[in-house]
Amino acid sequence: QVPQPTEKTQQPQAPQSAAKQQPEAPQATEKPQQPPAPQTTQQKETSEKK
């Protein structure tokens, strides 16, 4: 009887945490990556000029 309740509590917690991380991760990663992209291109140009 003891192992049964412990397993049930772990299962619902795992999927919930994963679902919360998925929506937050893509949104946060997409926005910061866009602005740094143009900066990287500028750095390459300066390195080539040198």
Summary of the structure (lengths in Angstrom):
residues: 50
radius of gyration: 21.9
end to end distance: 71.5
largest distance: 71.7
contacts: 92
relative contact order: 0.07
helix: 90%
strand: 0%
